[in-house]
Amino acid sequence: MPQVQAHPGAVDTVAPAFLRLPSVMRVTGLGRSTIYRLMAEGQFPRPVQLASRAVAWRRSDIDGWTDTRPVVAH
């Protein structure tokens, strides 16, 4: 696979494949306890195990969940 070299000072715009809890909270606007409550109710994606003591959510799962949320028109 060819390597793409960025210009010096270029900002990396590739979204991460996995999100840790603080990023999930930022993206969704939900708090920690709400995320875990929704997971227990089967209404929020479950994280995947990255290492023995590390979990993260797939970015695609979080994006899919946010796409299903109702839009409020003001």
Secondary structure, DSSP 8 states (H G I E B T S, - for coil): -------TT-------SEE-HHHHHHHH---HHHHHHHHHTT-S---EEEETTEEEEEHHHHHHHHHTS-----
